[in-house]
């Protein structure tokens, strides 16, 4: 054989391959389009109004959530179309409060949708579902049984010293960096520091040691920002399987791997008796989880302990930060309300760090917290459930078939005028208090209606397990800040609305819309000479005063 002779490759055999591929691709595209069209035309949800694209794809919901404009957009759609709005090919959002007890029942017949699965973790190639992410009602009940007692209000108060240490550090850092520093008082992004303190608090109650976000003054490992991904990815659950939980290679987006590694390290150290942060007299959640492992060996193993830790961290920090930002936003946007809270808090003569029992006993402060969380709930996505085998009959007589995803968006329900009155869009804490000429019976009935239609923490058997912990943190921090500082907007003229969009913008914009916390003490420091409280509140410069702890009142000219 002459190896020097050129080899003739039979290219002619492939000459028609390109055209065949093109034909196959065209057929595939046309088939998909035909399937979409047939599904759209034959869908039993076609009769319900909503954006045109919603009937075809969930992509529009994905981009809406990714832009951070989901709740207010859905509210506008309900204002336009009515109580039932189609948000996806198989998803309806309902503004029908009387169905809350039906959809969010306790019998397990209404199952969570796949929206929640992206809050699970992938360990050694296996997806591990947790209390929040599992859609199996029996599994959820089994997971909660060993630890649910540790999330009651009374149990959480036993670890209040762990919260106090973080709040004390929070105030010290604010004063050192933004009040008493060499450059004098200066404005800063309070919204960011609220996120830092809530993450450090959840680290403290879980591990007896904070993560160090306050100390570093930044989201140094990008953990805090990751929570923004969950809502958008939940709109297209297959993206989670493709990007984050791909068994071959993880593509993205950023996940909580750093926090997971920290949790593993501290779990191992505690199990080996080498954890220097643990104080037996003040048990943290890690210790409680390990004790649950001993008491319920048939349920709790090391993997379950990690699950408990994960839920504590993810569900306990971001939502609390949102609630705190909302409360502070509405306080500094409504000066008359802030003055009432100041008067009530100062009259209580609270400790340097407010105790929860004291803060919770203040009726007007409680009204402010509840009103702020009503107008800007921490969970802005619909609480999705699949309709059971019996389907769902709506009050108008129409029928939603089985296995349809339905849900209620807390932001929408919390502004329903039938429940909250004609001023439902307004911030009015007094709605939670007894009116001057209102009988006790009428007030209690109205309060029962408010409580029954409050989806701030969800409802039914899947109500937020850590709601008491979050509220304790909110009350303690708000009361402490109000007792120690006077807060105001850097430029009040820029904000004139109480919509969810305004609150979000307020806390995310870096060029403005950050509350100043600065010092002006009668005995400590007086910048620019003496000025009245009103001139401070409405100026564009330093707008926050340190309270005079000696006199227990303002020391102004």
JOSULNOR-V165887 format. One record per residue. SS is DSSP state (alpha for helix, beta for strand, coil for the rest). PHI is phi in degrees with one decimal (999 if undefined). Layout:
BEGIN
ss=SS phi=PHI
ss=SS phi=PHI
END
This chain:
BEGIN
ss=coil phi=999
ss=coil phi=-87.7
ss=coil phi=-72.0
ss=coil phi=-80.4
ss=coil phi=-76.1
ss=coil phi=-63.9
ss=coil phi=-92.0
ss=coil phi=-89.6
ss=coil phi=-87.5
ss=coil phi=-77.6
ss=alpha phi=-62.3
ss=alpha phi=-61.1
ss=alpha phi=-67.2
ss=alpha phi=-107.9
ss=coil phi=-62.0
ss=coil phi=-100.8
ss=alpha phi=-64.8
ss=alpha phi=-59.1
ss=alpha phi=-67.4
ss=alpha phi=-65.9
ss=alpha phi=-62.2
ss=alpha phi=-62.0
ss=alpha phi=-64.6
ss=alpha phi=-62.5
ss=alpha phi=-63.5
ss=alpha phi=-63.2
ss=alpha phi=-62.4
ss=alpha phi=-62.1
ss=alpha phi=-62.7
ss=alpha phi=-64.2
ss=alpha phi=-65.2
ss=alpha phi=-63.0
ss=alpha phi=-63.1
ss=alpha phi=-65.5
ss=alpha phi=-63.2
ss=alpha phi=-59.6
ss=alpha phi=-63.8
ss=alpha phi=-64.5
ss=alpha phi=-62.7
ss=alpha phi=-65.7
ss=alpha phi=-67.5
ss=alpha phi=-89.1
ss=coil phi=-64.4
ss=coil phi=-68.5
ss=coil phi=-89.8
ss=coil phi=-61.8
ss=coil phi=-73.4
ss=coil phi=-91.4
ss=coil phi=-75.4
ss=coil phi=164.3
ss=coil phi=-56.7
ss=alpha phi=-57.2
ss=alpha phi=-65.0
ss=alpha phi=-62.2
ss=alpha phi=-74.9
ss=coil phi=-107.6
ss=coil phi=-156.7
ss=coil phi=-88.5
ss=alpha phi=-59.8
ss=alpha phi=-65.3
ss=alpha phi=-67.3
ss=alpha phi=-59.9
ss=alpha phi=-68.6
ss=alpha phi=-63.6
ss=alpha phi=-68.3
ss=alpha phi=-64.3
ss=coil phi=-83.0
ss=coil phi=75.8
ss=coil phi=-122.2
ss=alpha phi=-67.2
ss=alpha phi=-63.1
ss=alpha phi=-69.2
ss=alpha phi=-66.9
ss=alpha phi=-64.0
ss=alpha phi=-62.4
ss=alpha phi=-64.2
ss=alpha phi=-65.6
ss=alpha phi=-67.0
ss=alpha phi=-61.2
ss=alpha phi=-84.1
ss=alpha phi=-103.9
ss=coil phi=112.9
ss=coil phi=-73.9
ss=beta phi=-122.0
ss=beta phi=-128.6
ss=beta phi=-83.3
ss=beta phi=-108.5
ss=beta phi=-161.4
ss=coil phi=-54.8
ss=coil phi=-133.9
ss=beta phi=-140.0
ss=beta phi=-121.8
ss=beta phi=-103.8
ss=beta phi=-114.1
ss=coil phi=-111.9
ss=coil phi=-131.7
ss=alpha phi=-55.5
ss=alpha phi=-66.5
ss=alpha phi=-97.3
ss=alpha phi=-57.9
ss=alpha phi=-68.9
ss=alpha phi=-78.0
ss=alpha phi=-72.2
ss=coil phi=-103.8
ss=coil phi=-79.1
ss=coil phi=-105.9
ss=coil phi=-91.8
ss=coil phi=81.0
ss=coil phi=-76.9
ss=coil phi=-101.1
ss=beta phi=-91.3
ss=beta phi=-59.5
ss=coil phi=-85.6
ss=alpha phi=-69.0
ss=alpha phi=-52.7
ss=alpha phi=-85.1
ss=alpha phi=-65.0
ss=alpha phi=-70.7
ss=alpha phi=-87.6
ss=coil phi=-87.5
ss=beta phi=-122.2
ss=beta phi=-109.6
ss=beta phi=-124.8
ss=coil phi=51.8
ss=coil phi=79.8
ss=beta phi=-117.0
ss=beta phi=-76.8
ss=beta phi=-108.3
ss=coil phi=-87.6
ss=coil phi=-118.4
ss=coil phi=-55.7
ss=coil phi=-81.7
ss=coil phi=-86.1
ss=coil phi=-68.5
ss=coil phi=-100.6
ss=coil phi=-90.5
ss=alpha phi=-62.0
ss=alpha phi=-65.9
ss=alpha phi=-65.4
ss=alpha phi=-60.5
ss=alpha phi=-63.7
ss=alpha phi=-66.1
ss=alpha phi=-65.4
ss=alpha phi=-74.4
ss=alpha phi=-50.5
ss=coil phi=-72.0
ss=coil phi=-124.6
ss=alpha phi=-58.0
ss=alpha phi=-65.6
ss=alpha phi=-82.7
ss=alpha phi=-112.8
ss=coil phi=-74.6
ss=alpha phi=-59.6
ss=alpha phi=-63.9
ss=alpha phi=-66.7
ss=alpha phi=-67.6
ss=alpha phi=-62.8
ss=coil phi=-68.0
ss=coil phi=-106.6
ss=alpha phi=-57.0
ss=alpha phi=-57.0
ss=alpha phi=-66.3
ss=alpha phi=-70.1
ss=alpha phi=-59.4
ss=alpha phi=-64.4
ss=alpha phi=-72.9
ss=alpha phi=-64.4
ss=alpha phi=-61.9
ss=alpha phi=-65.1
ss=alpha phi=-57.7
ss=alpha phi=-65.2
ss=alpha phi=-62.1
ss=alpha phi=-65.6
ss=alpha phi=-60.1
ss=alpha phi=-70.0
ss=alpha phi=-67.5
ss=alpha phi=-90.0
ss=alpha phi=-124.5
ss=coil phi=-122.0
ss=coil phi=-105.7
ss=coil phi=-68.9
ss=coil phi=-61.6
ss=coil phi=-87.9
ss=coil phi=82.8
ss=coil phi=-62.3
ss=coil phi=-152.3
ss=coil phi=-74.3
ss=coil phi=-157.1
ss=coil phi=-85.7
ss=alpha phi=-66.1
ss=alpha phi=-57.6
ss=alpha phi=-66.5
ss=alpha phi=-69.4
ss=alpha phi=-65.7
ss=alpha phi=-63.1
ss=alpha phi=-62.2
ss=alpha phi=-70.8
ss=alpha phi=-68.6
ss=alpha phi=-67.5
ss=alpha phi=-69.0
ss=alpha phi=-66.7
ss=alpha phi=-68.4
ss=alpha phi=-65.7
ss=alpha phi=-67.6
ss=alpha phi=-72.9
ss=alpha phi=-89.2
ss=alpha phi=-120.1
ss=coil phi=65.9
ss=coil phi=-154.4
ss=coil phi=-73.8
ss=coil phi=-82.2
ss=coil phi=97.0
ss=alpha phi=-67.2
ss=alpha phi=-64.2
ss=alpha phi=-60.3
ss=alpha phi=-81.0
ss=coil phi=70.2
ss=coil phi=-163.3
ss=coil phi=-84.4
ss=coil phi=-65.3
ss=coil phi=-115.8
ss=coil phi=65.5
ss=alpha phi=-70.3
ss=alpha phi=-62.3
ss=alpha phi=-74.6
ss=alpha phi=-67.6
ss=alpha phi=-57.3
ss=alpha phi=-63.8
ss=alpha phi=-76.9
ss=alpha phi=-60.3
ss=alpha phi=-64.5
ss=alpha phi=-65.1
ss=alpha phi=-62.5
ss=alpha phi=-62.3
ss=alpha phi=-70.1
ss=coil phi=-128.9
ss=alpha phi=-54.7
ss=alpha phi=-64.3
ss=alpha phi=-63.9
ss=alpha phi=-64.4
ss=alpha phi=-66.8
ss=alpha phi=-77.4
ss=alpha phi=-94.3
ss=alpha phi=-93.7
ss=coil phi=-112.8
ss=coil phi=-65.7
ss=coil phi=-67.7
ss=coil phi=-88.2
ss=coil phi=-156.3
ss=coil phi=-79.7
ss=coil phi=-95.7
ss=coil phi=145.0
ss=coil phi=-74.3
ss=coil phi=-55.8
ss=coil phi=-120.6
ss=coil phi=-95.5
ss=alpha phi=-62.1
ss=alpha phi=-65.9
ss=alpha phi=-63.6
ss=alpha phi=-61.5
ss=alpha phi=-64.0
ss=alpha phi=-61.6
ss=alpha phi=-61.8
ss=alpha phi=-63.5
ss=alpha phi=-60.8
ss=alpha phi=-75.1
ss=alpha phi=-64.8
ss=alpha phi=-64.6
ss=alpha phi=-61.3
ss=alpha phi=-67.3
ss=alpha phi=-63.9
ss=coil phi=-90.5
ss=coil phi=71.9
ss=coil phi=-116.6
ss=coil phi=-93.2
ss=coil phi=-73.3
ss=coil phi=-90.2
ss=coil phi=-74.6
ss=coil phi=-119.0
ss=coil phi=-54.7
ss=coil phi=-71.2
ss=coil phi=-128.3
ss=coil phi=-65.8
ss=coil phi=-96.3
ss=alpha phi=-67.2
ss=alpha phi=-58.3
ss=alpha phi=-66.3
ss=alpha phi=-64.9
ss=alpha phi=-67.2
ss=alpha phi=-67.0
ss=alpha phi=-67.7
ss=alpha phi=-64.9
ss=alpha phi=-62.4
ss=alpha phi=-74.6
ss=alpha phi=-79.9
ss=coil phi=-128.1
ss=coil phi=-63.1
ss=coil phi=-76.0
ss=coil phi=-115.8
ss=coil phi=-98.9
ss=coil phi=-123.0
ss=alpha phi=-60.0
ss=alpha phi=-63.5
ss=alpha phi=-69.6
ss=alpha phi=-59.4
ss=alpha phi=-63.0
ss=alpha phi=-61.3
ss=alpha phi=-59.6
ss=alpha phi=-61.8
ss=alpha phi=-59.0
ss=alpha phi=-64.2
ss=alpha phi=-56.8
ss=alpha phi=-74.9
ss=alpha phi=-71.4
ss=alpha phi=-81.3
ss=alpha phi=-94.8
ss=alpha phi=-103.2
ss=alpha phi=-63.8
ss=alpha phi=-65.6
ss=alpha phi=-67.0
ss=alpha phi=-61.9
ss=alpha phi=-61.9
ss=alpha phi=-62.7
ss=alpha phi=-63.1
ss=alpha phi=-60.8
ss=alpha phi=-63.6
ss=alpha phi=-60.6
ss=alpha phi=-66.7
ss=alpha phi=-58.1
ss=alpha phi=-67.2
ss=alpha phi=-63.1
ss=alpha phi=-80.9
ss=alpha phi=-85.2
ss=coil phi=-124.4
ss=alpha phi=-58.6
ss=alpha phi=-65.6
ss=alpha phi=-69.4
ss=alpha phi=-60.3
ss=alpha phi=-63.5
ss=alpha phi=-66.0
ss=alpha phi=-65.9
ss=alpha phi=-58.2
ss=alpha phi=-60.9
ss=alpha phi=-67.8
ss=alpha phi=-67.1
ss=alpha phi=-66.4
ss=alpha phi=-66.9
ss=coil phi=-76.3
ss=coil phi=49.2
ss=coil phi=-71.3
ss=coil phi=-69.0
ss=coil phi=-53.5
ss=coil phi=-113.2
ss=coil phi=-60.8
ss=coil phi=-81.2
ss=alpha phi=-62.1
ss=alpha phi=-59.0
ss=alpha phi=-74.1
ss=alpha phi=-62.0
ss=alpha phi=-69.5
ss=coil phi=-81.0
ss=coil phi=-90.4
ss=alpha phi=-63.2
ss=alpha phi=-72.5
ss=alpha phi=-61.5
ss=alpha phi=-62.1
ss=alpha phi=-62.7
ss=alpha phi=-65.1
ss=alpha phi=-61.5
ss=alpha phi=-67.6
ss=alpha phi=-68.9
ss=alpha phi=-64.5
ss=alpha phi=-73.9
ss=alpha phi=-70.0
ss=alpha phi=-72.9
ss=coil phi=-135.6
ss=coil phi=-65.0
ss=coil phi=-66.1
ss=coil phi=-101.6
ss=coil phi=-104.2
ss=coil phi=-90.0
ss=beta phi=-64.7
ss=coil phi=-85.3
ss=coil phi=-77.2
ss=beta phi=-141.3
ss=beta phi=-88.4
ss=coil phi=-63.1
ss=coil phi=-74.0
ss=coil phi=-61.0
ss=coil phi=-82.7
ss=coil phi=72.1
ss=beta phi=-143.1
ss=beta phi=-96.8
ss=coil phi=-83.3
ss=coil phi=-57.2
ss=coil phi=-82.9
ss=coil phi=96.0
ss=coil phi=-72.6
ss=beta phi=-121.3
ss=beta phi=-102.6
ss=coil phi=-69.7
ss=coil phi=-59.5
ss=coil phi=64.9
ss=coil phi=-90.3
ss=beta phi=-77.7
ss=beta phi=-127.4
ss=beta phi=-169.2
ss=coil phi=-122.0
ss=beta phi=-91.7
ss=alpha phi=-51.5
ss=alpha phi=-61.8
ss=alpha phi=-76.3
ss=alpha phi=-61.2
ss=coil phi=-74.1
ss=coil phi=-119.9
ss=coil phi=-73.1
ss=alpha phi=-70.1
ss=alpha phi=-65.8
ss=alpha phi=-94.2
ss=alpha phi=-100.0
ss=coil phi=97.2
ss=coil phi=-64.2
ss=coil phi=-100.9
ss=coil phi=-60.2
ss=coil phi=-85.7
ss=coil phi=-99.6
ss=coil phi=-84.8
ss=coil phi=-141.0
ss=alpha phi=-57.3
ss=alpha phi=-61.3
ss=alpha phi=-63.4
ss=alpha phi=-88.9
ss=coil phi=-106.6
ss=coil phi=-74.5
ss=coil phi=-70.3
ss=coil phi=-59.2
ss=coil phi=-104.8
ss=coil phi=-91.8
ss=coil phi=-71.0
ss=alpha phi=-59.8
ss=alpha phi=-64.3
ss=alpha phi=-65.9
ss=alpha phi=-65.4
ss=alpha phi=-63.9
ss=alpha phi=-66.0
ss=alpha phi=-65.2
ss=alpha phi=-66.5
ss=alpha phi=-63.2
ss=alpha phi=-64.5
ss=alpha phi=-59.7
ss=alpha phi=-64.2
ss=alpha phi=-70.5
ss=coil phi=-110.5
ss=coil phi=-94.0
ss=coil phi=-103.7
ss=coil phi=-53.7
ss=coil phi=-114.2
ss=coil phi=83.5
ss=coil phi=-161.0
ss=alpha phi=73.2
ss=alpha phi=-69.8
ss=alpha phi=-105.4
ss=coil phi=-59.9
ss=coil phi=-56.1
ss=coil phi=-67.4
ss=coil phi=-96.9
ss=alpha phi=-61.7
ss=alpha phi=-67.4
ss=alpha phi=-62.5
ss=alpha phi=-61.7
ss=alpha phi=-66.4
ss=alpha phi=-60.3
ss=alpha phi=-63.7
ss=alpha phi=-62.0
ss=alpha phi=-61.4
ss=alpha phi=-65.9
ss=alpha phi=-71.0
ss=alpha phi=-62.0
ss=alpha phi=-62.8
ss=alpha phi=-66.9
ss=alpha phi=-63.4
ss=alpha phi=-65.3
ss=alpha phi=-72.8
ss=alpha phi=-104.7
ss=beta phi=-136.3
ss=coil phi=-106.5
ss=coil phi=-111.3
ss=beta phi=-156.3
ss=beta phi=-68.8
ss=coil phi=-64.7
ss=coil phi=-139.7
ss=alpha phi=-59.0
ss=alpha phi=-67.2
ss=alpha phi=-81.0
ss=coil phi=-119.3
ss=coil phi=-141.5
ss=coil phi=-143.0
ss=coil phi=-111.6
ss=coil phi=-73.8
ss=alpha phi=-58.9
ss=alpha phi=-61.2
ss=alpha phi=-66.7
ss=alpha phi=-64.3
ss=alpha phi=-63.0
ss=alpha phi=-59.7
ss=alpha phi=-56.7
ss=alpha phi=-88.6
ss=alpha phi=-110.7
ss=coil phi=-71.5
ss=coil phi=-97.2
ss=coil phi=-84.6
ss=coil phi=-163.1
ss=coil phi=58.6
ss=coil phi=-120.8
ss=beta phi=-68.8
ss=beta phi=-77.5
ss=coil phi=-124.0
ss=coil phi=-136.2
ss=coil phi=-109.1
ss=coil phi=-150.2
ss=beta phi=-107.0
ss=coil phi=-57.7
ss=coil phi=-99.6
ss=coil phi=-104.6
ss=beta phi=-163.1
ss=coil phi=-131.0
ss=coil phi=-73.9
ss=coil phi=63.2
ss=coil phi=81.0
ss=coil phi=-76.3
ss=coil phi=-140.2
ss=coil phi=-77.8
ss=alpha phi=-62.5
ss=alpha phi=-63.5
ss=alpha phi=-67.4
ss=alpha phi=-67.2
ss=alpha phi=-64.5
ss=coil phi=-107.0
ss=coil phi=-85.0
ss=coil phi=-99.9
ss=coil phi=-102.2
ss=coil phi=-66.0
ss=coil phi=-130.9
ss=coil phi=-134.2
ss=coil phi=-113.2
ss=beta phi=-84.8
ss=coil phi=-74.8
ss=beta phi=-85.9
ss=coil phi=-68.1
ss=coil phi=-72.5
ss=coil phi=-87.1
ss=coil phi=70.6
ss=beta phi=-154.9
ss=coil phi=-73.6
ss=coil phi=-114.4
ss=coil phi=-126.3
ss=coil phi=-73.5
END
